Amino acid sequence: MLGRDYFARVVYGGQVSLLVGFSVALLCMTIGLVVGGLAGYYGGFMDVIMVKVAEFFQVLPGIVLTLIAAALLGANIWILVAILAITMWPGVARIVRAEAMRISQLGYVESGRAAGFGGVRLIRSDVIPNLMPPVLVATSMTVGRAILIESGLAYLGIGDPSAPSWGALLNSAQSYISDAWWLAVFPGGCIFLVVLAVNMLGDALNDAFNPTVGRVK
């Protein structure tokens, strides 16, 4: 393929895809912790506002927003990361909210309130550390979803041409599929293996943090 080192292109494409996946997951976890933590701990009017905000962003079509952003601002990897994070964080926030509501009623949090500690301090020191296990599981699943979406968009030609990912390699391999099938097999196989590995990691984290789940009684 024009004398290029295809192995080097696959490795470099992996850096781009993994960067997108983990950047989106980190942003989703950060936003989810802030929004979900405040909504779950304080409840009431704060909870209603935060839930409505999450519902608004949850219904935004990520692919359509990416198409519009690419047309108006140009294809850029960080714009893609921002749009994917904006449309995917509500899933993490819902888990954070549910756990924060449960933990805020426990004895040690009530003791902290009785001792005069403020809500922000209790959220930072008691609530968030104890709700992290399910949040980490949800965040690990977000990595795989982000990689799949980014690869699909890059395959459609919506991506940063200066930073070709596995999806972009699949797109360029279409013209050679009958003569050089391996040009599509290797990036496609990498996408499959990485997403499978991330999902298996999420299952392993879930089993580690919840050892009684699935146990026969």
N, C-alpha and C positions, 0 to 999 in steps of 0.2 A: 504494500500500500504506500506508494510513492517513496519507498526506501526508508520509512520511519520505523523506529523501534517500538513495536506494538506493545510489548510487555511494559515498557516505560510509560506508555500512554495509559494503559490499564491501571498501573500503580498510581499515576498522577490523578487519573479520574477517580480512583478510590479516595484520595485525599479530599477532593472536592465534595463527593457524595457524603463522606463521613463528617466533614466539616459542617455541611448543611444539616445533617441529621442531629448531631450533638448540639449545634448552636440553637436549633429550633427547640430541642428538648430542654436545654438550659433556660431559654427565655420563657418557655411555657411553665416550667417549674417555678421560676421566680415570680412571674405574674400570678400564677395560681396560688402560691403561698401568701402573697400580699392580699389579693382579693378574697380568696376563700377563707384565709385566717381571720380577716376582719369581719366578714359576714358571719362565720360560724361562731366566733367568740362573742360579738356584741349582739347579734340577732336583731329583732325588731326592724326599725326603719332602715338601718344599715344593711341588714340582710336582704330586705326587699330591693333596695337600690342595686346592690352588688349582683343579685340574681338576675335582675333585668338587664344589667350591663353584660353579664355573661351570656344570656340568651340572645342578645343582639349580635354579639360577635360570633356566636355559635352558628347562626344561620347565614353568615356571610359566605358566599361561594369563593373558596380560595383560588380555584383555577381561573374563574372569571376575573377576579381582582388581579391575579398575576398577568393575565392577558392585557388588561387595561394599563397596568403599571409598565409592562414591557413596551407598549405602544407609546405611552406618554413620557416615560423616564428612561427608556432603554433597558436592555437586558443586563441585569447586575445581580450577582450572587447574593449580596446583602439585602437587596430589595426583596428577593425571593424568600430569604430567611425571615425578614420582618413580616411579610404577608402570611407565611405559613404559621409563624408564632401567633399572630393576631387571630387567626381563625382556629387554632388548635388548643389554645390555653384553657378554654372553658371546661374541657374534659378533666383536666388536672384540678382546676379550681373547685369543681363539684366534689371531688374526693376530699380535698382539703377542708371544704366547708363542713361536710358530714363528720369528719373526724374531729374538727375543732369544736363543733357543737357537742359531741360526746365527751371530749376531754375537758371542756370548760365546766362540766358539771361534776367532775371528780373531786375527791376530797382534798388533794394537795393544791388544786387550783383555788378551791374555796378557802383553804387556809391562807393562801397568798393574798386573796382579796381581804380577808379579815385582818391580815397583818398590815394592810395599807398599801400594798404594791399596786402600781398602775396597770391598766390593761395592756399597754404596749410591752411593758416589761414581762408580764405573765405570758403573753403570746410568744415573745422571743425566747424566754428561758424555760417555759414549761410546756406550752401547747405545741409549738412547731417541732421541737426535738422528739416528742412522743407521737406525732402523726407522720413522721417521715417514712416509715416502712412502706405503707401502701402508696405513698406519693412516689417513692423511688420506683416501685413496680410500674405504676402508670407512666412515669417519665421514660423508663426503658422501652415501653411499648411505643411511645411517641417517636423515638429514634427511628424505628423501623418504618412507621407510617410516613415520616418526613422524607426518608430516603426513597421510598416508593413513589411518593408524589413528585419529588424533585426529578427522579429518573424519568417518570412519565412525561413531565413537562419538557425536560431536555430532549427526550425522544421526539416530541412534537416540534422541536426547534425553538422552544422558549427557554432560553438559558444564556449564560454568559459565554460568548464564543471564545473569550480569552482564557476561560477556565473550564475546559471540556470535562464533563463527568461521565459516568458509565452510561447514562441515558443518551448523551450526545454521541458516544462511541457506537451505541446501537443504531442511532439515526444514520451515522455515516456508513455503517456496515450494510445498509439495505441494498446499495448498488452492487455489492460484491457477494451477496448471499449465495448465489449459485456456484461461484468459483472459489470463494474463500469463506466457507461457513464458520470457521473458527473466529472470524472477526466479530461475529455476533454472540458466539457461544461463551467466550471468556468474560466479557463485561456482563452479559446476562447471568452467567453462573455466579459471578461475584455478587451481584445484587441479591440473588436467591440465597446464597450462603450467609451473607451478612445479615439480611433481614431474619432468616431462620435463627441465626446465632443470637441476635438481639431478643427475639421472642422467647427463645429457650432460656436466656439470661433472666428475662422477666418472670418466667415460670419458676426458675430456681430461686429467685429472690422471694417470690410469693411463698414457696414452700419453706424457705428458711425463716421468714418473718412470721409465718402462720403455720407452725408445725402440726397443729391439730386439724387443719383443713383436710378433708378427705380421709381422715382416719376412721376406720371401721369401729363402731361402738358396740 
